Amino acid sequence: MSSRVVIAGVDTSKLPKLNNDDMVELMRRLKRGDEKAREYFVVANLRLVLSVVHRFGARGDKADDMFQVGCVGLMKAIDNFNENLNVKFSTYAVPMIIGEIRRYLRDNNSVRVSRSLRDIAYRALQAREELSKTSFSEPTIDEIASAIDVAPRMVTFALDAISDTVSLSEPVYTDGSDNIHLLDQIADTKNTDENIFENLSIKDAIKTLSDREREILLMRYYTGKTQTEVSEEIGISQAQVSRLEKNALKVIKDFLV
């Protein structure tokens, strides 16, 4: 039984499979204006579009969109294919399908990626697919880089550039009504126990300052005002602001030691 994959509402397990002679005969008929032959030819080649979409590693709604765009490329390939050339239709159609998908991604990506970087990424994806066919393990970045003659760091950078952006609120695991989101999987290096206790100590130290000293620190380090701006706002000299600020910082430092 063939595996069932549904994409853009199409159940790929039910798609017809044609040999080369059948494809040639259908192409001849559709070129003569046989609409039924054209329709059947399109359906029979949807697997070709799906194989190209898989090269781009698309998932979810994006895969559906790319599949539909790839079908546009398929239709263009059918219209422009010259049956008199000694070339298989799939050989002619794949570059056109890839071209349509690349244009779609370039025009609809929220993050602009240069064409050269995107080309490296697509070559890397194609190389990864080819290497996977001859190996029982996932090819490494170094192997992919060697296959396309590009530095490994550029391959990594290019593949990251075309990766889908993911929301931190996206669920990664669901157990009944409880969802674990991507944000829950990210370590917080700031709010450690050590930092929490340090922040509490700073708050206690600030409580020992005078109202004027607390006001100066707030204006200097929270709102980002200069000493001159603080002096003008609270009506004392810049020298007094400097002296009060230094004294307040010394009190906090001594409190934490």
GUKOLLUM-459977 format. One record per atom (N, C-alpha, C, O): x, y, z. Coordinates in steps of 0.05 Angstrom, whole numbers, padded with zeros to 5 digits, always signed. Layout:
REM GUKOLLUM-459977
XYZ ...
***
This chain:
REM GUKOLLUM-459977
+00017-00024+00000 +00000+00000+00000 +00018+00025+00000 +00036+00027+00016 +00012+00043-00018 +00028+00068-00019 +00021+00086+00005 -00001+00086+00015 +00042+00101+00014 +00038+00118+00037 +00019+00141+00030 +00019+00150+00007 +00003+00149+00049 -00018+00169+00044 -00008+00196+00054 -00002+00199+00078 -00005+00215+00036 +00003+00242+00043 -00018+00261+00031 -00023+00260+00007 -00030+00278+00048 -00049+00297+00039 -00037+00325+00039 -00028+00334+00060 -00036+00338+00017 -00024+00364+00015 -00042+00381-00004 -00049+00372-00026 -00049+00405+00005 -00067+00422-00010 -00093+00408-00017 -00104+00412-00038 -00102+00390+00000 -00127+00375-00004 -00124+00352-00023 -00144+00340-00031 -00100+00346-00032 -00095+00324-00051 -00084+00299-00037 -00063+00301-00023 -00098+00277-00039 -00088+00252-00027 -00070+00239-00047 -00078+00228-00068 -00043+00240-00042 -00024+00231-00061 -00024+00201-00065 -00013+00191-00085 -00036+00186-00047 -00036+00157-00050 -00055+00148-00072 -00054+00126-00082 -00073+00166-00080 -00092+00160-00101 -00084+00171-00129 -00099+00169-00148 -00061+00183-00130 -00052+00194-00156 -00043+00171-00175 -00031+00152-00166 -00049+00173-00200 -00041+00152-00219 -00011+00152-00224 +00002+00173-00221 -00001+00129-00231 +00027+00126-00238 +00029+00118-00268 +00016+00098-00276 +00045+00132-00283 +00047+00127-00312 +00076+00120-00319 +00095+00131-00308 +00079+00101-00338 +00105+00096-00349 +00112+00116-00370 +00095+00133-00377 +00136+00115-00381 +00145+00136-00399 +00129+00136-00425 +00123+00157-00436 +00122+00112-00435 +00106+00110-00460 +00079+00123-00456 +00069+00137-00474 +00066+00119-00433 +00040+00131-00427 +00043+00162-00427 +00026+00176-00437 +00064+00171-00415 +00069+00200-00413 +00072+00212-00441 +00061+00234-00446 +00087+00199-00458 +00092+00209-00485 +00065+00210-00500 +00060+00230-00514 +00049+00189-00498 +00024+00188-00512 +00005+00210-00502 -00009+00223-00518 +00003+00214-00475 -00014+00235-00464 -00005+00262-00473 -00021+00280-00479 +00021+00267-00474 +00032+00292-00483 +00024+00298-00512 +00017+00321-00519 +00025+00278-00529 +00017+00281-00557 -00012+00289-00559 -00020+00307-00574 -00029+00276-00543 -00057+00281-00544 -00064+00309-00534 -00080+00323-00546 -00052+00317-00512 -00058+00343-00500 -00048+00366-00518 -00060+00387-00520 -00026+00361-00532 -00015+00381-00551 -00034+00385-00574 -00034+00405-00588 -00051+00364-00580 -00071+00366-00601 -00097+00377-00591 -00116+00379-00606 -00098+00385-00565 -00121+00398-00555 -00140+00380-00539 -00163+00388-00533 -00131+00356-00532 -00148+00338-00517 -00148+00346-00487 -00128+00342-00473 -00170+00359-00478 -00171+00370-00451 -00171+00348-00430 -00159+00351-00408 -00183+00325-00435 -00183+00303-00416 -00155+00292-00413 -00146+00285-00390 -00140+00290-00435 -00112+00281-00433 -00095+00300-00417 -00078+00292-00402 -00101+00326-00421 -00086+00347-00406 -00092+00345-00376 -00073+00345-00360 -00117+00342-00369 -00124+00340-00341 -00111+00315-00328 -00101+00317-00306 -00112+00293-00342 -00100+00268-00331 -00070+00271-00329 -00058+00260-00310 -00058+00284-00348 -00029+00288-00348 -00020+00305-00324 +00000+00299-00311 -00036+00326-00318 -00030+00343-00295 -00031+00327-00269 -00013+00328-00253 -00053+00312-00266 -00057+00296-00242 -00035+00276-00239 -00025+00271-00216 -00027+00263-00261 -00006+00243-00260 +00021+00254-00252 +00039+00239-00244 +00025+00280-00255 +00051+00293-00249 +00051+00309-00223 +00070+00323-00217 +00029+00306-00207 +00029+00321-00182 +00050+00310-00162 +00060+00325-00145 +00056+00284-00165 +00078+00273-00148 +00104+00287-00154 +00121+00290-00136 +00108+00295-00179 +00132+00310-00186 +00134+00337-00171 +00155+00344-00161 +00111+00350-00169 +00110+00375-00154 +00116+00370-00125 +00130+00385-00112 +00104+00349-00114 +00107+00342-00086 +00137+00337-00080 +00147+00345-00059 +00151+00323-00098 +00179+00316-00093 +00196+00342-00092 +00215+00343-00077 +00188+00362-00108 +00203+00387-00108 +00198+00402-00082 +00216+00413-00070 +00172+00402-00073 +00165+00415-00048 +00181+00403-00025 +00190+00417-00007 +00184+00377-00025 +00199+00363-00003 +00228+00372-00003 +00241+00373+00018 +00239+00380-00026 +00267+00389-00027 +00271+00414-00010 +00292+00418+00002 +00250+00430-00008 +00252+00456+00006 +00246+00452+00036 +00248+00471+00051 +00240+00428+00044 +00235+00423+00072 +00212+00438+00084 +00212+00444+00108 +00191+00443+00068 +00168+00459+00077 +00150+00442+00094 +00149+00418+00092 +00136+00456+00113 +00117+00442+00131 +00091+00458+00133 +00091+00482+00128 +00070+00445+00140 +00044+00458+00146 +00033+00473+00123 +00034+00465+00100 +00022+00497+00131 +00009+00514+00110 +00028+00522+00089 +00020+00526+00066 +00053+00526+00096 +00072+00535+00076 +00077+00514+00055 +00080+00520+00031 +00076+00488+00063 +00079+00466+00043 +00055+00467+00024 +00059+00463+00000 +00031+00472+00034 +00007+00473+00017 +00010+00496-00003 +00004+00493-00027 +00019+00519+00006 +00023+00542-00012 +00044+00536-00033 +00040+00542-00057 +00066+00524-00025 +00087+00518-00044 +00078+00497-00064 +00085+00498-00087 +00061+00478-00055 +00051+00457-00073 +00034+00470-00095 +00036+00463-00118 +00017+00489-00087 +00000+00502-00106 +00016+00519-00126 +00010+00520-00149 +00036+00533-00115 +00054+00549-00133 +00069+00530-00151 +00073+00536-00175 +00078+00507-00141 +00091+00487-00158 +00074+00477-00180 +00083+00471-00202 +00048+00475-00175 +00029+00467-00196 +00027+00487-00218 +00023+00480-00242 +00031+00513-00211 +00032+00534-00232 +00056+00528-00250 +00054+00530-00274 +00079+00522-00237 +00103+00515-00253 +00099+00491-00270 +00108+00490-00293 +00084+00472-00260 +00078+00447-00276 +00062+00454-00300 +00068+00445-00322 +00041+00471-00297 +00024+00479-00320 +00041+00494-00341 +00037+00490-00365 +00059+00512-00332 +00076+00526-00350 +00094+00507-00366 +00099+00511-00390 +00104+00487-00351 +00122+00467-00364 +00106+00452-00385 +00117+00446-00407 +00081+00445-00380 +00065+00430-00399 +00060+00448-00424 +00062+00438-00447 +00054+00473-00420 +00048+00491-00442 +00073+00496-00460 +00070+00500-00484 +00097+00496-00447 +00121+00503-00462 +00138+00480-00471 +00158+00483-00484 +00130+00456-00463 +00146+00432-00469 +00145+00426-00499 +00124+00426-00511 +00168+00420-00510 +00170+00412-00538 +00174+00382-00540 +00195+00372-00533 +00153+00368-00548 +00154+00339-00548 +00174+00328-00569 +00180+00304-00568 +00183+00345-00587 +00202+00335-00608 +00231+00334-00597 +00248+00322-00610 +00235+00347-00575 +00262+00346-00563 +00266+00319-00549 +00247+00308-00539 +00290+00310-00549 +00297+00284-00537 +00302+00287-00507 +00324+00282-00497 +00281+00297-00493 +00284+00303-00464 +00258+00293-00450 +00236+00297-00460 +00262+00280-00427 +00239+00272-00412 +00224+00296-00401 +00237+00316-00395 +00198+00294-00398 +00183+00317-00388 +00192+00324-00360 +00194+00348-00354 +00197+00305-00343 +00204+00310-00315 +00230+00326-00314 +00234+00344-00298 +00249+00320-00333 +00275+00335-00334 +00270+00364-00341 +00284+00382-00330 +00251+00369-00358 +00244+00396-00366 +00228+00411-00345 +00232+00435-00340 +00210+00396-00332 +00190+00409-00314 +00202+00416-00287 +00195+00437-00276 +00220+00400-00276 +00230+00405-00249 +00242+00433-00246 +00236+00447-00227 +00260+00442-00264 +00271+00469-00261 +00250+00491-00261 +00252+00511-00247 +00229+00487-00277 +00208+00507-00278 +00192+00507-00253 +00184+00529-00243 +00187+00484-00241 +00172+00483-00216 +00189+00495-00194 +00179+00511-00178 +00215+00489-00193 +00233+00501-00173 +00234+00531-00177 +00233+00546-00157 +00234+00541-00201 +00235+00570-00206 +00211+00584-00195 +00213+00605-00183 +00187+00572-00199 +00163+00584-00189 +00163+00585-00158 +00155+00605-00147 +00172+00564-00146 +00172+00563-00117 +00192+00583-00106 +00187+00596-00086 +00215+00585-00119 +00236+00604-00110 +00225+00632-00111 +00230+00648-00093 +00212+00639-00133 +00200+00666-00136 +00180+00671-00114 +00178+00693-00102 +00163+00651-00108 +00143+00654-00087 +00156+00659-00060 +00148+00677-00046 +00177+00644-00054 +00190+00647-00028 +00204+00674-00027 +00204+00687-00006 +00216+00682-00048 +00230+00708-00049 +00211+00731-00045 +00218+00751-00031 +00187+00730-00057 +00168+00752-00056 +00151+00751-00031 +00139+00772-00024 +00149+00729-00017 +00131+00727+00006 +00144+00721+00032 +00131+00718+00053 +00170+00721+00033 +00185+00716+00058 +00185+00742+00074 +00192+00763+00064 +00177+00740+00100 +00177+00764+00117 +00205+00773+00123 +00210+00797+00129 +00225+00755+00121 +00253+00763+00125 +00267+00762+00098 +00268+00741+00085 +00277+00785+00089 +00290+00787+00063 +00317+00772+00063 +00334+00778+00080 +00320+00754+00045 +00345+00739+00042 +00356+00744+00014 +00341+00742-00005 +00382+00749+00012 +00394+00755-00014 +00391+00731-00032 +00389+00708-00023 +00390+00736-00058 +00387+00715-00078 +00410+00695-00077 +00406+00671-00079 +00435+00705-00073 +00458+00688-00073 +00457+00669-00049 +00464+00646-00051 +00448+00679-00026 +00446+00663-00002 +00424+00642-00005 +00427+00619+00004 +00402+00651-00017 +00380+00632-00022 +00388+00610-00041 +00380+00587-00038 +00404+00617-00061 +00414+00597-00080 +00431+00576-00067 +00430+00552-00073 +00448+00585-00048 +00465+00567-00033 +00448+00548-00017 +00453+00524-00016 +00427+00558-00005 +00409+00542+00012 +00395+00520-00005 +00393+00497+00003 +00386+00528-00029 +00372+00509-00046 +00391+00487-00057 +00384+00464-00059 +00415+00496-00063 +00435+00476-00072 +00442+00457-00049 +00447+00433-00054 +00443+00468-00025 +00450+00451-00002 +00427+00431+00003 +00433+00408+00009 +00402+00440+00000 +00380+00421+00004 +00380+00399-00017 +00374+00376-00011 +00387+00407-00041 +00388+00387-00063 +00411+00367-00058 +00408+00343-00062 +00434+00378-00049 +00457+00360-00043 +00451+00342-00020 +00458+00318-00020 +00436+00352+00000 +00429+00335+00023 +00411+00312+00014 +00414+00290+00024 +00393+00318-00004 +00375+00297-00014 +00391+00276-00029 +00386+00252-00026 +00410+00285-00046 +00425+00266-00062 +00444+00249-00044 +00446+00225-00048 +00456+00262-00024 +00474+00247-00006 +00459+00227+00011 +00469+00206+00018 +00434+00234+00018 +00418+00216+00034 +00411+00190+00019 +00407+00169+00032 +00410+00192-00007 +00404+00168-00023 +00426+00148-00023 +00422+00124-00027 +00451+00157-00018 +00474+00139-00019 +00485+00133+00009 +00506+00119+00011 +00472+00143+00029 +00481+00138+00056 +00458+00131+00074 +00435+00139+00069 +00464+00116+00096 +00443+00108+00114 +00440+00128+00137 +00424+00124+00156 +00455+00150+00136 +00453+00170+00157 +00450+00198+00145 +00455+00202+00121 +00441+00216+00161 +00437+00244+00152 +00464+00256+00146 +00482+00256+00163 +00468+00268+00122 +00494+00280+00115 +00500+00303+00134 +00482+00318+00142 +00525+00306+00140 +00534+00328+00157 +00536+00354+00141 +00537+00354+00116 +00538+00377+00155 +00542+00402+00142 +00568+00402+00125 +00569+00413+00103 +00589+00390+00136 +00614+00389+00122 +00612+00373+00096 +00623+00381+00076 +00597+00351+00096 +00593+00335+00072 +00577+00351+00051 +00584+00350+00028 +00556+00365+00060 +00540+00381+00042 +00557+00403+00030 +00556+00409+00006 +00572+00417+00048 +00589+00439+00039 +00610+00429+00018 +00615+00443-00002 +00621+00406+00022 +00640+00395+00003 +00627+00388-00023 +00639+00392-00045 +00602+00379-00022 +00588+00371-00047 +00582+00395-00065 +00582+00393-00089 +00577+00418-00052 +00570+00442-00068 +00593+00462-00069 +00590+00484-00080 +00616+00455-00057 +00640+00472-00058 +00635+00499-00045 +00641+00520-00057 +00623+00499-00021 +00617+00523-00006 +00627+00519+00022 +00626+00497+00033 +00636+00540+00035 +00646+00538+00063 +00623+00528+00081 +00600+00537+00078 +00629+00510+00100 +00609+00500+00118 +00593+00521+00133 +00568+00519+00136 +00606+00542+00141 +00592+00563+00156 +00572+00578+00138 +00551+00587+00148 +00578+00580+00112 +00559+00592+00094 +00535+00574+00089 +00512+00584+00086 +00539+00548+00089 +00517+00529+00086 +00498+00531+00110 +00474+00533+00107 +00510+00532+00134 +00494+00534+00158 +00479+00561+00158 +00455+00561+00164 +00492+00582+00151 +00480+00609+00151 +00457+00610+00131 +00436+00621+00136 +00461+00598+00107 +00441+00598+00086 +00417+00582+00093 +00394+00591+00089 +00421+00558+00105 +00398+00542+00113 +00382+00555+00136 +00358+00553+00136 +00396+00568+00154 +00382+00582+00175 +00366+00606+00164 +00345+00612+00174 +00377+00618+00143 +00363+00642+00131 +00336+00635+00119 +00318+00652+00120 +00333+00611+00108 +00308+00604+00095 +00290+00588+00113 +00268+00580+00105 +00299+00583+00138 +00282+00568+00156 +00258+00585+00164 +00259+00609+00166 +00236+00571+00170 +00211+00585+00178 +00215+00597+00205 +00227+00585+00223 +00205+00622+00209 +00205+00634+00235 +00184+00620+00252 +00162+00613+00243 +00190+00616+00278 +00172+00602+00296 +00165+00620+00320 +00183+00632+00331 +00140+00620+00327 +00131+00636+00350 +00140+00622+00375 +00138+00598+00378 +00148+00638+00395 +00155+00627+00421 +00131+00615+00435 +00133+00599+00454 +00107+00623+00426 +00082+00613+00438 +00072+00587+00424 +00051+00577+00431 +00087+00577+00405 +00079+00553+00390 +00081+00529+00408 +00102+00524+00420 +00060+00513+00411 +00061+00489+00427 +00080+00468+00415 +00079+00463+00391 +00096+00456+00432 +00114+00435+00423 +00105+00408+00434 +00115+00387+00425 +00087+00408+00454 +00077+00383+00465 +00051+00389+00479 +00047+00410+00492 +00032+00371+00475 +00006+00374+00488 -00002+00349+00503 -00001+00327+00492 -00009+00352+00527 -00018+00330+00544 -00046+00337+00555 -00049+00349+00576 -00066+00328+00540 -00093+00336+00548 -00097+00366+00543 -00095+00376+00521 -00104+00380+00565 -00109+00409+00563 -00083+00425+00569 -00084+00449+00567 -00062+00411+00577 -00037+00425+00584 -00018+00426+00560 -00011+00406+00548 -00011+00451+00552 +00008+00454+00530 +00035+00463+00540 +00037+00480+00558 +00056+00452+00528 +00083+00461+00533 +00092+00477+00508 +00092+00466+00486 +00098+00502+00512 +00105+00519+00490 +00135+00521+00486 +00151+00514+00504 +00144+00531+00463 +00172+00533+00457 +00186+00550+00478 +00209+00545+00486 +00172+00571+00487 +00183+00589+00507 +00191+00574+00533 +00210+00581+00546 +00175+00553+00539 +00181+00538+00564 +00206+00521+00562 +00217+00513+00582 +00216+00517+00537 +00240+00501+00533 +00265+00517+00532 +00287+00506+00530 +00263+00544+00534 +00286+00561+00532 +00296+00568+00560 +00281+00577+00577 +00321+00563+00564 +00333+00568+00591 +00335+00598+00596 +00342+00613+00578 +00329+00606+00620 +00331+00635+00628 +00357+00638+00643 +00359+00630+00666 +00376+00651+00630 +00402+00655+00643 +00403+00680+00661 +00423+00685+00675 +00382+00696+00660 +00381+00720+00676 +00368+00716+00703 +00379+00725+00723 +00346+00703+00703 +00331+00700+00728 +00339+00675+00743 +00322+00658+00751 +00365+00672+00747 +00375+00649+00763 +00371+00656+00793 +00366+00679+00800 +00374+00636+00810 +00372+00642+00839 +00392+00663+00848 +00386+00680+00865 +00416+00661+00837 +00437+00680+00845 +00429+00708+00837 +00432+00727+00853 +00419+00711+00813 +00411+00738+00804 +00387+00749+00819 +00385+00772+00825 +00368+00731+00826 +00345+00739+00841 +00353+00750+00868 +00343+00771+00877 +00371+00735+00882 +00380+00745+00908 +00395+00771+00906 +00394+00788+00923 +00411+00774+00884 +00426+00798+00880 +00407+00822+00876 +00411+00844+00886 +00385+00817+00860 +00366+00838+00855 +00352+00846+00881 +00346+00870+00885 +00345+00826+00897 +00332+00833+00923 +00351+00849+00941 +00342+00867+00955 +00377+00842+00940 +00396+00857+00956 +00399+00886+00947 +00401+00904+00963 +00398+00890+00921 +00400+00917+00910 +00375+00933+00918 +00378+00956+00926 +00352+00920+00918 +00327+00935+00927 +00329+00943+00956 +00322+00965+00963 +00340+00925+00972 +00344+00931+01001 +00364+00954+01004 +00360+00972+01021 +00385+00954+00987 +00405+00975+00989 +00393+01002+00981 +00399+01022+00994 +00376+01002+00960 +00364+01027+00951 +00346+01039+00972 +00343+01063+00974 +00333+01022+00989 +00315+01031+01010 +00330+01048+01031 +00318+01064+01045 +00357+01044+01033 +00373+01059+01053 +00380+01087+01043 +00391+01103+01059 +00376+01093+01017 +00383+01119+01006 +00362+01140+01014 +00340+01133+01021 +00370+01164+01011 +00351+01186+01016 +00333+01189+00991 +00338+01178+00970 +00311+01203+00995 +00292+01207+00972 +00306+01220+00949 +00301+01213+00926 +00323+01240+00954 +00337+01255+00933 +00356+01236+00918 +00358+01238+00894 +00371+01219+00933 +00389+01201+00920 +00375+01180+00902 +00383+01174+00880 +00352+01170+00913 +00337+01151+00897 +00326+01164+00872 +00326+01152+00850 +00317+01189+00874 +00307+01204+00851 +00329+01208+00830 +00323+01205+00806 +00353+01214+00839 +00375+01219+00820 +00382+01193+00806 +00386+01193+00781 +00384+01171+00820 +00390+01145+00808 +00369+01137+00787 +00375+01126+00766 +00344+01142+00795 +00322+01135+00777 +00324+01151+00751 +00320+01140+00729 +00329+01177+00753 +00331+01194+00729 +00356+01188+00713 +00355+01189+00688 +00378+01180+00726 +00403+01175+00712 +00404+01148+00699 +00412+01145+00676 +00394+01127+00713 +00398+01100+00703 +00373+01086+00692 +00374+01065+00680 +00349+01099+00697 +00325+01087+00687 +00315+01103+00663 +00307+01092+00643 +00314+01130+00666 +00305+01146+00644 +00328+01156+00626 +00323+01166+00604 +00353+01152+00635 +00376+01158+00618 +00383+01187+00616 +00395+01195+00596 +00376+01203+00635 +00382+01232+00634 +00412+01237+00642 +00423+01222+00657 +00423+01259+00631 +00450+01267+00638 +00449+01281+00665 +00428+01289+00675 +00473+01285+00677 +00474+01299+00703 +00464+01328+00700 +00452+01339+00718 +00471+01340+00677 +00462+01367+00672 +00431+01369+00671 +00419+01387+00682 +00419+01349+00657 +00390+01349+00655 +00377+01344+00682 +00356+01356+00688 +00389+01327+00698 +00378+01322+00725 +00380+01347+00742 +00361+01354+00757 +00403+01361+00740 +00407+01385+00757 +00386+01406+00750 +00376+01420+00767 +00380+01409+00724 +00360+01429+00716 +00333+01421+00725 +00316+01439+00732 +00327+01395+00725 +00300+01386+00731 +00294+01388+00761 +00271+01395+00769 +00314+01382+00778 +00308+01381+00807 +00319+01407+00821 +00315+01410+00845 +00332+01424+00806 +00339+01450+00817 +00364+01451+00834 +00365+01468+00852 +00383+01434+00829 +00409+01436+00843 +00431+01436+00823 +00426+01431+00799 +00456+01442+00831 +00478+01443+00813 +00486+01416+00803 +00480+01395+00815 +00500+01416+00780 +00509+01391+00768 +00530+01378+00787 +00531+01353+00789 +00546+01394+00801 +00566+01384+00820 +00552+01369+00843 +00561+01348+00852 +00529+01380+00852 +00514+01367+00874 +00502+01341+00864 +00502+01321+00879 +00492+01341+00840 +00481+01316+00828 +00503+01294+00827 +00498+01272+00835 +00527+01302+00818 +00549+01283+00816 +00556+01272+00843 +00561+01248+00846 +00558+01290+00864 +00565+01281+00891 +00545+01262+00902 +00552+01242+00914 +00519+01268+00899 +00497+01251+00910 +00496+01224+00895 +00491+01204+00907 +00501+01225+00869 +00501+01200+00854 +00524+01182+00863 +00520+01158+00867 +00548+01193+00865 +00571+01177+00874 +00567+01166+00902 +00573+01143+00907 +00555+01181+00919 +00550+01172+00947 +00530+01149+00947 +00533+01130+00961 +00509+01152+00930 +00488+01132+00929 +00499+01105+00918 +00493+01084+00928 +00516+01107+00898 +00528+01083+00887 +00547+01069+00907 +00549+01045+00908 +00561+01086+00922 +00579+01075+00943 +00564+01060+00964 +00572+01039+00974 +00541+01072+00972 +00524+01059+00993 +00514+01032+00983 +00515+01013+00998 +00505+01031+00958 +00495+01006+00947 +00518+00985+00945 +00514+00962+00952 +00542+00994+00936 +00564+00976+00934 +00572+00965+00961 +00577+00941+00964 +00574+00982+00982 +00581+00973+01008 +00560+00954+01020 +00567+00936+01035 +00535+00959+01013 +00513+00942+01023 +00515+00914+01012 +00509+00894+01025 +00524+00911+00987 +00525+00885+00974 +00550+00869+00981 +00551+00845+00977 +00571+00883+00991 +00596+00869+00997 +00593+00852+01023 +00612+00839+01032 
***
